[in-house]
Amino acid sequence: MEQSNKNDNFIVGFVRASHGISGEFKVESTSGEYEHFASMKEVALRNGKTGEQKPFPVEYAEVGGRDLYLKLAGIDSPEAVQKYSKWEIVVPRKYACPLHKNEWYVEDLKNCALVYEGKDGLAENSAPIQVGTITDVMEGGSGNLLEVCLAENCDCLSSDVKYDSNGKIRTVYVPLKDQFIGKVDVKNKIIQLMHLWILE
């Protein structure tokens, strides 16, 4: 699942080790796929810590075995590669890895309302309730986790569930799996929660 930074630009990979003496380097793809790199004409390298960003024309992208090697104009030595080690490779949305069924970009999931409309002790015909807001997507041991900031005005959760010991709104993590998450509507920024107990 590819991540995004501001302005709808996507982090498609990271600069890893230098390869050879010409400035070519190994790429770690955030999606695990490499085919979409072939269509890129220009990328930006971005320092994830400082936010510094520099554009570079792409000379070529080459797959070797299970690895991808990228050569950018202006990076012409192993020493130059070292300068950008661990920097993010950032591209506009159109160059991001194509989505398959039931896949979404992280940025599209952020700020979606997490909505519950089941029973769990509520009236069968009650209106959908926003129980929280998706703030991020994290990698977990068995898959991706939705980071959820619980809604302060959600009456379906007890106050001890919504607040931590310091009285602050709690953040919880919900597995992005069919048994916990129903319909995902990124266009209308709504994600359906299947069970309230997962928030406890």
DRENMIZA-469608 format. One record per residue: residue in one letter; x, y, z of N, C-alpha, C in turn. Coordinates in pm, 1 decimal. Atoms other than C-alpha are relative to their C-alpha. Layout:
[A [X Y Z] [X Y Z] [X Y Z]]
...
This chain:
[M [84.8 -117.8 0.0] [0.0 0.0 0.0] [89.2 123.9 0.0]]
[E [-88.1 -114.9 13.0] [162.5 319.4 -115.3] [-45.3 115.5 87.5]]
[Q [26.8 -112.9 -86.7] [188.4 615.9 113.9] [0.5 127.6 -81.6]]
[S [3.7 -128.2 68.9] [133.3 975.9 25.7] [49.1 109.6 92.2]]
[N [-29.3 -119.7 -77.5] [269.5 1307.9 134.6] [-93.1 109.1 -49.6]]
[K [92.1 -107.3 35.8] [109.4 1648.3 82.4] [-6.0 19.7 -151.3]]
[N [21.7 -35.0 141.2] [-23.9 1769.9 -255.3] [-23.7 -121.9 -88.0]]
[D [34.0 119.3 77.0] [-130.3 1418.3 -361.2] [120.1 -59.7 -72.8]]
[N [-118.7 67.8 51.3] [225.7 1303.2 -428.7] [22.6 -124.8 82.1]]
[F [-8.6 128.7 -66.6] [295.2 940.5 -347.4] [143.6 -45.0 20.3]]
[I [-130.1 59.9 -29.0] [594.2 779.7 -181.3] [-3.7 -141.8 -55.8]]
[V [3.7 130.1 66.9] [657.8 486.0 -415.1] [117.8 -89.0 37.6]]
[G [-114.3 81.9 -37.1] [990.3 372.5 -273.1] [101.2 79.3 80.1]]
[F [-109.3 -60.4 -76.6] [1312.7 445.0 -88.2] [132.6 -31.6 -68.3]]
[V [-135.0 19.8 52.6] [1673.5 487.5 -200.6] [73.9 -94.9 94.0]]
[R [-77.7 93.3 -80.7] [1879.7 191.9 -82.3] [145.6 1.4 -47.8]]
[A [-144.4 5.5 26.2] [2235.4 75.0 -161.4] [36.0 38.0 -143.2]]
[S [-56.2 -29.1 131.7] [2446.3 200.0 -449.8] [27.4 -130.3 -73.7]]
[H [-26.2 118.6 81.7] [2490.2 -44.4 -739.1] [92.7 40.6 -113.7]]
[G [-95.9 -39.4 102.8] [2801.0 -14.3 -954.5] [64.0 134.4 32.3]]
[I [-75.5 -123.7 -22.6] [3002.4 304.3 -1002.5] [-60.1 121.9 -70.0]]
[S [55.3 -110.1 80.3] [2773.6 517.1 -1222.0] [-106.2 83.1 71.1]]
[G [105.6 -72.5 -70.9] [2527.1 636.6 -955.9] [-133.2 -72.4 0.3]]
[E [121.1 83.2 -3.9] [2271.9 361.5 -1007.4] [-20.5 -49.4 143.4]]
[F [25.8 48.0 -136.5] [2100.3 249.6 -686.8] [-120.1 -93.9 4.6]]
[K [108.2 94.6 -23.4] [1871.5 -19.8 -554.5] [-117.7 73.5 62.8]]
[V [122.8 -62.1 -49.3] [1510.1 76.6 -483.3] [-78.6 -99.9 84.1]]
[E [96.7 77.5 -76.9] [1283.4 -53.1 -209.6] [-137.5 57.2 -30.5]]
[S [133.6 -46.0 38.0] [927.6 -28.6 -342.2] [-94.3 -10.2 119.2]]
[T [95.4 3.9 -110.8] [657.2 61.2 -87.7] [-114.3 -97.4 -26.2]]
[S [109.9 91.1 34.8] [404.1 -154.3 -274.4] [48.1 -142.5 -22.2]]
[G [-53.5 132.3 31.5] [638.9 -446.8 -342.1] [-2.3 -29.0 -148.6]]
[E [4.6 16.9 145.6] [581.6 -397.6 -715.7] [92.0 101.9 -66.0]]
[Y [-100.4 -84.6 65.2] [819.9 -245.3 -967.8] [-35.8 43.5 -142.1]]
[E [30.3 -26.8 140.3] [654.4 -238.4 -1310.1] [-31.3 147.4 -26.8]]
[H [41.8 -139.3 21.4] [514.5 115.4 -1264.8] [117.4 97.2 -5.9]]
[F [-117.7 -87.4 7.0] [866.5 258.5 -1230.9] [43.0 23.6 -145.0]]
[A [-43.7 -10.6 139.8] [922.0 199.4 -1603.8] [-60.1 120.8 -70.1]]
[S [67.2 -112.5 67.3] [677.5 480.7 -1696.2] [41.5 135.6 55.9]]
[M [-36.2 -126.5 -64.9] [837.5 744.6 -1472.6] [106.8 74.5 -78.5]]
[K [-95.5 -85.5 71.4] [1014.0 1031.4 -1650.2] [77.9 88.6 96.7]]
[E [-64.3 -83.1 -101.9] [1092.5 1234.3 -1338.4] [-52.7 -41.8 136.6]]
[V [40.8 27.2 -137.6] [1086.6 1166.5 -965.6] [60.7 107.9 89.3]]
[A [-61.3 -87.6 -99.7] [1159.6 1369.7 -656.2] [54.2 -88.8 111.2]]
[L [-52.8 65.9 -118.6] [1383.1 1248.8 -375.4] [-27.1 92.2 117.5]]
[R [42.8 -81.8 -113.4] [1260.8 1365.2 -36.7] [56.1 -56.4 129.2]]
[N [-49.3 37.6 -131.3] [1424.5 1357.6 303.3] [-118.3 -5.2 95.7]]
[G [117.2 16.9 -85.3] [1156.1 1215.4 531.1] [10.5 71.8 132.8]]
[K [-18.0 -66.7 -128.7] [1306.0 1384.9 836.6] [-7.5 152.0 -12.1]]
[T [-6.6 -146.6 12.1] [1369.2 1738.9 710.3] [-101.6 57.4 -97.3]]
[G [93.6 -47.8 101.1] [1121.4 1758.5 421.1] [68.1 55.2 -124.1]]
[E [-72.3 -47.3 118.3] [1397.0 1867.1 180.1] [-32.0 -90.7 -118.2]]
[Q [40.2 76.5 117.8] [1301.6 1758.7 -172.3] [67.7 53.7 -125.3]]
[K [-66.8 -40.5 123.6] [1482.6 1760.4 -507.9] [-51.2 -84.5 -116.3]]
[P [45.4 75.3 117.5] [1351.9 1665.2 -855.6] [118.8 -51.1 -82.4]]
[F [-102.9 58.0 86.3] [1553.0 1439.7 -1087.2] [-65.4 -65.5 -121.3]]
[P [44.5 77.5 116.6] [1495.8 1321.4 -1445.4] [45.0 -146.0 16.1]]
[V [-34.8 142.3 -6.1] [1492.6 941.0 -1468.9] [73.5 -38.6 -127.5]]
[E [-74.0 49.2 116.4] [1758.9 799.5 -1700.6] [-49.4 -139.4 -37.3]]
[Y [58.2 132.2 26.2] [1638.1 440.9 -1664.9] [-35.2 -69.4 131.8]]
[A [36.4 88.2 -111.2] [1474.3 187.3 -1433.2] [12.8 -142.4 -52.4]]
[E [-31.7 134.4 48.1] [1595.1 -171.1 -1463.6] [-26.4 -103.0 107.9]]
[V [23.7 109.1 -94.5] [1472.8 -488.8 -1297.2] [111.6 -102.3 -15.9]]
[G [-103.5 103.3 0.0] [1747.2 -732.1 -1199.4] [-35.0 -103.4 103.8]]
[G [46.4 102.1 -94.4] [1617.8 -1054.2 -1043.9] [-125.5 49.7 69.0]]
[R [115.7 -49.3 -77.0] [1381.9 -946.8 -764.9] [21.8 143.4 46.8]]
[D [-32.9 -136.6 -40.0] [1535.8 -600.3 -734.9] [-21.5 98.3 -115.1]]
[L [10.0 -106.3 99.4] [1487.1 -268.1 -913.1] [117.9 94.1 19.6]]
[Y [-110.2 -95.7 -3.6] [1777.7 -41.1 -1002.2] [-41.8 124.1 -77.2]]
[L [42.7 -126.5 57.2] [1718.9 324.7 -1076.4] [122.3 88.2 -22.4]]
[K [-107.0 -95.8 30.2] [1949.8 576.9 -1244.2] [-65.4 134.4 -26.0]]
[L [53.3 -134.7 13.6] [1869.8 945.4 -1204.3] [108.7 93.2 -51.3]]
[A [-95.0 -97.8 53.9] [2035.3 1226.3 -1399.5] [49.7 89.4 112.7]]
[G [-58.1 -85.3 -103.5] [2274.5 1417.3 -1174.4] [51.3 -75.6 119.9]]
[I [-56.3 86.2 -104.8] [2347.8 1129.3 -940.8] [90.8 -98.6 -72.8]]
[D [-93.1 69.2 89.6] [2662.2 987.3 -1098.7] [112.2 -76.2 70.0]]
[S [-104.4 72.9 -71.9] [2865.6 815.5 -827.6] [-58.2 -65.4 124.4]]
[P [46.4 60.9 -125.0] [2829.5 587.3 -524.3] [-6.8 101.4 114.4]]
[E [0.3 -103.1 -104.4] [2912.8 889.0 -306.2] [-126.0 86.4 -8.9]]
[A [122.5 -78.7 18.9] [2621.9 1084.4 -456.3] [-122.4 -79.3 46.1]]
[V [109.8 85.2 -46.0] [2390.1 789.3 -389.9] [-6.3 2.2 152.5]]
[Q [-6.7 3.1 -146.3] [2506.5 779.6 -27.8] [-66.9 122.1 62.2]]
[K [61.1 -123.9 -49.1] [2391.3 1139.0 16.9] [-151.7 -13.0 11.2]]
[Y [145.8 14.7 3.6] [2034.4 1032.9 -65.1] [-47.9 -132.7 58.8]]
[S [36.6 128.5 -59.6] [2038.6 699.8 119.8] [-118.3 16.1 95.3]]
[K [123.2 3.9 -81.3] [1698.5 626.8 279.7] [-99.2 111.6 -34.1]]
[W [96.4 -103.4 39.1] [1534.6 926.1 107.6] [-119.1 -66.0 -70.4]]
[E [121.4 48.4 65.5] [1180.2 877.4 -21.8] [3.2 32.4 -149.2]]
[I [18.0 -24.8 143.5] [1107.5 847.1 -394.1] [-146.8 39.4 -17.8]]
[V [134.3 -57.9 2.0] [804.7 1068.5 -458.5] [-42.5 31.5 -142.9]]
[V [53.6 -25.0 134.4] [584.8 1087.6 -771.1] [-145.8 44.4 10.0]]
[P [143.4 -31.7 2.5] [242.1 1227.9 -867.8] [-84.2 -127.9 -2.4]]
[R [91.6 114.1 -7.9] [-58.8 997.5 -823.3] [-1.0 -85.3 -127.5]]
[K [12.3 75.7 125.6] [-66.0 900.4 -1194.0] [112.6 -100.9 -19.7]]
[Y [-111.5 93.5 13.5] [271.1 723.7 -1156.8] [7.9 -101.2 114.3]]
[A [1.3 94.6 -110.7] [183.8 534.6 -838.9] [-40.6 -138.2 -50.0]]
[C [34.4 137.5 36.8] [135.5 159.6 -844.5] [-150.7 -11.3 -22.1]]
[P [144.5 15.2 24.5] [-203.5 73.8 -1003.4] [-65.3 -83.0 110.6]]
[L [72.1 70.3 -105.4] [-463.4 -43.0 -753.6] [-71.0 -123.4 -54.5]]
[H [78.5 119.2 30.9] [-619.3 -389.3 -755.8] [-128.1 6.6 82.2]]
[K [125.3 3.3 -73.9] [-957.7 -485.3 -614.3] [28.7 0.3 150.1]]
[N [-14.3 -12.1 -145.0] [-993.5 -395.2 -245.3] [136.8 51.7 42.3]]
[E [-122.7 -70.1 -36.0] [-676.7 -184.0 -246.4] [-26.3 150.2 -6.7]]
[W [16.5 -144.2 -4.9] [-653.8 183.9 -158.5] [134.5 63.2 31.1]]
[Y [-118.5 -74.2 -40.2] [-386.0 445.6 -126.4] [-19.4 49.2 142.6]]
[V [5.8 -42.2 -140.3] [-304.0 536.0 233.5] [-61.8 139.0 12.2]]
[E [48.6 -137.0 -10.3] [-372.5 904.1 169.9] [-150.5 8.8 -19.4]]
[D [144.2 -2.7 23.9] [-723.3 825.0 44.2] [-78.9 -51.5 120.7]]
[L [67.2 51.8 -119.3] [-804.8 639.0 367.9] [5.4 99.5 116.4]]
[K [-13.1 -98.1 -108.2] [-683.4 921.4 591.6] [-118.6 97.3 -1.3]]
[N [111.5 -94.0 -22.2] [-957.7 1147.9 730.7] [-136.0 -56.4 -39.5]]
[C [130.3 62.4 21.7] [-1229.9 899.3 639.2] [-69.6 -17.4 135.1]]
[A [78.1 25.0 -121.0] [-1509.8 873.4 897.0] [-15.8 -150.8 16.3]]
[L [25.6 140.7 -30.2] [-1526.6 530.5 1064.1] [-140.8 -6.4 57.4]]
[V [142.7 -3.5 -31.5] [-1898.4 457.4 1083.2] [-50.9 -139.5 35.4]]
[Y [61.4 126.6 -42.3] [-2088.8 183.8 1267.5] [-150.3 8.3 -21.1]]
[E [144.9 0.1 22.3] [-2441.4 86.5 1164.8] [-60.4 -135.6 27.6]]
[G [52.0 132.2 -33.9] [-2490.0 -259.1 1315.1] [-80.9 2.2 127.0]]
[K [82.1 12.8 -120.5] [-2661.2 -385.3 1629.1] [86.0 23.6 123.5]]
[D [-84.0 -10.5 -120.4] [-2425.0 -454.4 1922.3] [-68.2 76.4 112.7]]
[G [70.8 -67.1 -108.7] [-2692.5 -340.8 2166.4] [-70.9 127.7 -41.7]]
[L [69.0 -119.7 47.2] [-2811.7 -49.2 1954.7] [-129.9 -40.4 -68.6]]
[A [126.2 27.6 69.0] [-3158.0 -24.2 1805.1] [28.0 -40.5 -143.7]]
[E [-25.2 54.5 133.9] [-3180.5 -219.0 1479.2] [-5.8 106.2 -108.0]]
[N [18.7 -99.5 104.5] [-3297.2 79.4 1277.5] [65.5 134.5 32.8]]
[S [-64.5 -126.1 -37.2] [-3072.0 338.7 1440.7] [86.4 51.1 -113.8]]
[A [-80.4 -60.9 106.3] [-2887.1 580.5 1217.0] [146.6 -35.8 18.9]]
[P [-143.2 26.9 -11.2] [-2518.6 515.9 1139.3] [66.4 99.3 95.2]]
[I [-68.8 -82.0 -98.6] [-2286.9 649.6 1408.9] [147.4 10.5 -36.2]]
[Q [-143.8 -15.6 22.7] [-1943.3 798.6 1347.5] [70.8 -26.7 131.8]]
[V [-70.1 38.2 -122.9] [-1721.0 628.0 1603.7] [142.6 54.0 3.8]]
[G [-135.6 -53.4 2.4] [-1394.4 783.5 1491.7] [39.1 47.0 -138.8]]
[T [-55.6 -47.4 126.2] [-1173.2 919.5 1215.8] [132.8 -70.2 -25.5]]
[I [-125.7 64.5 36.4] [-894.0 739.7 1030.4] [108.5 107.0 -9.9]]
[T [-108.8 -98.5 2.3] [-569.1 927.1 1094.0] [123.3 -51.0 -73.4]]
[D [-116.3 55.0 70.7] [-316.7 686.7 937.6] [-22.7 -148.5 -22.6]]
[V [1.0 144.9 20.2] [-250.3 332.7 819.3] [139.2 -49.7 35.8]]
[M [-126.8 52.9 -47.5] [21.2 131.7 991.4] [15.0 -144.5 -45.3]]
[E [-25.2 139.9 30.6] [186.1 -197.8 904.9] [2.0 -78.2 129.6]]
[G [3.2 87.9 -116.5] [106.3 -472.1 1155.0] [59.2 -135.0 -35.7]]
[G [-59.7 131.4 23.6] [235.8 -826.1 1193.4] [-77.4 -84.5 -99.5]]
[S [81.1 83.3 89.2] [-55.6 -979.4 1003.7] [-73.7 81.6 -105.0]]
[G [65.0 -83.5 101.1] [-150.5 -690.6 774.1] [-4.1 145.9 43.5]]
[N [9.2 -142.8 -28.5] [-238.2 -322.3 771.5] [-101.9 28.9 109.9]]
[L [87.4 -42.5 -108.0] [-397.7 -146.8 1068.1] [-44.2 143.8 -23.7]]
[L [51.3 -136.5 7.0] [-622.3 159.2 1053.5] [20.4 65.8 135.2]]
[E [-14.3 -77.3 -122.3] [-520.7 417.4 1312.8] [-123.9 87.9 12.2]]
[V [128.9 -67.0 -16.1] [-846.6 557.5 1450.5] [1.7 89.2 123.5]]
[C [20.9 -92.5 -111.2] [-896.6 865.6 1665.9] [-148.5 -7.4 34.7]]
[L [139.5 19.5 -37.9] [-1216.6 789.4 1858.6] [-74.3 132.4 8.4]]
[A [83.3 -120.2 -0.9] [-1502.3 1037.3 1833.0] [-40.6 35.3 142.7]]
[E [30.7 -45.2 -136.6] [-1556.9 1243.1 2148.1] [-149.1 -8.6 30.2]]
[N [144.7 -4.6 -22.2] [-1933.8 1261.9 2099.2] [-69.7 -130.8 -35.2]]
[C [59.9 129.3 35.0] [-1989.0 892.2 2027.0] [-65.0 -62.4 123.4]]
[D [72.2 50.0 -116.8] [-2260.8 779.4 2272.1] [-0.4 -152.3 8.7]]
[C [4.7 146.2 -1.7] [-2227.1 413.0 2175.6] [121.4 -59.5 71.0]]
[L [-117.3 47.0 -73.2] [-1888.0 391.1 2352.8] [0.9 64.3 137.9]]
[S [-7.2 -55.8 -135.0] [-1844.7 432.2 2726.1] [116.5 97.3 10.0]]
[S [-104.2 -103.2 -11.0] [-1630.8 724.4 2842.8] [136.3 -60.1 27.7]]
[D [-130.5 58.9 -29.4] [-1358.2 492.8 2971.3] [62.2 -62.3 -124.4]]
[V [-52.1 51.7 126.9] [-1325.2 350.1 2619.1] [55.9 114.0 -84.1]]
[K [-38.0 -111.8 86.5] [-1295.5 692.5 2451.6] [121.8 77.1 49.2]]
[Y [-107.0 -82.8 -55.8] [-1041.4 848.2 2687.5] [109.5 -84.8 63.3]]
[D [-109.0 68.5 -68.3] [-699.8 744.9 2814.6] [6.1 48.4 145.4]]
[S [-9.5 -33.1 -142.8] [-584.8 780.5 3177.9] [25.4 148.5 24.3]]
[N [-23.5 -143.9 -13.1] [-490.2 1144.5 3113.0] [-120.0 83.1 -45.9]]
[G [119.2 -71.2 43.6] [-837.4 1231.8 2987.6] [2.5 42.2 -146.0]]
[K [-9.8 -35.5 142.2] [-727.2 1258.3 2623.4] [-71.4 -104.6 -84.1]]
[I [67.3 91.8 92.5] [-916.0 1106.3 2330.1] [97.5 -110.1 -39.9]]
[R [-85.7 113.4 31.8] [-778.1 759.5 2265.6] [11.4 -24.5 -149.9]]
[T [-21.2 49.8 135.3] [-632.1 626.8 1943.1] [4.5 -151.8 8.4]]
[V [1.0 146.2 3.3] [-701.7 263.0 1860.4] [38.0 -46.6 -140.5]]
[Y [-40.4 56.5 128.1] [-594.0 31.8 1578.5] [-94.2 -113.0 -38.4]]
[V [96.0 98.8 49.7] [-838.1 -169.7 1369.4] [59.6 -68.8 -122.1]]
[P [-54.3 71.6 117.0] [-716.3 -444.5 1132.8] [-82.6 28.9 -125.4]]
[L [67.2 -25.9 128.1] [-797.0 -364.3 769.5] [-31.8 -134.2 -64.4]]
[K [40.3 132.8 46.0] [-965.6 -701.7 720.7] [-151.1 -5.8 -9.3]]
[D [143.4 9.5 27.2] [-1308.5 -805.7 597.2] [-84.8 -21.7 125.2]]
[Q [82.3 28.8 -117.9] [-1424.1 -930.9 938.5] [-19.0 121.6 90.2]]
[F [11.8 -120.5 -82.1] [-1372.1 -586.0 1091.4] [-45.3 122.8 -79.3]]
[I [29.7 -115.4 84.9] [-1412.1 -344.7 799.3] [-92.0 -43.0 -114.0]]
[G [94.6 30.9 107.3] [-1708.3 -345.1 561.0] [28.6 84.6 -122.9]]
[K [-13.1 -81.9 120.8] [-1763.7 -99.6 277.7] [100.6 113.2 21.4]]
[V [-95.2 -111.2 -1.1] [-1480.3 141.7 201.6] [-37.8 93.0 -115.1]]
[D [43.3 -98.2 99.2] [-1604.3 453.5 20.8] [91.3 122.3 10.4]]
[V [-96.8 -109.5 -11.0] [-1302.5 680.0 -30.4] [-53.0 128.3 -66.1]]
[K [55.2 -117.4 66.2] [-1500.7 911.2 -259.0] [-77.9 86.1 99.1]]
[N [79.9 -72.0 -99.6] [-1739.7 1004.1 22.7] [64.5 0.5 138.4]]
[K [-79.8 0.2 -123.3] [-1472.6 948.6 292.9] [-71.8 -70.1 114.7]]
[I [70.3 79.3 -102.0] [-1669.2 680.3 481.0] [51.0 -143.5 -4.1]]
[I [-40.8 139.8 -13.8] [-1545.4 343.6 608.1] [-91.2 -64.4 103.9]]
[Q [94.6 67.8 -87.8] [-1783.1 93.4 767.0] [72.5 -91.8 98.1]]
[L [-50.8 88.3 -105.1] [-1691.7 -71.5 1098.3] [-101.9 -109.9 25.2]]
[M [92.6 112.6 -15.5] [-1841.4 -418.0 1146.2] [-32.5 -31.4 146.0]]
[H [20.7 35.3 -140.5] [-1800.8 -460.0 1525.2] [54.2 108.4 92.2]]
[L [-44.4 -101.3 -94.8] [-1784.0 -208.7 1809.8] [106.5 -50.9 96.3]]
[W [-91.2 51.2 -102.1] [-1592.1 -440.8 2042.9] [146.7 14.4 -36.4]]
[I [-139.7 -12.6 42.3] [-1275.0 -403.4 1834.4] [60.3 132.2 48.1]]
[L [-49.7 -130.9 -46.1] [-1249.7 -43.6 1964.9] [35.9 0.4 147.7]]
[E [-21.2 1.5 -146.2] [-1229.6 -149.6 2330.7] [141.8 -40.5 36.5]]
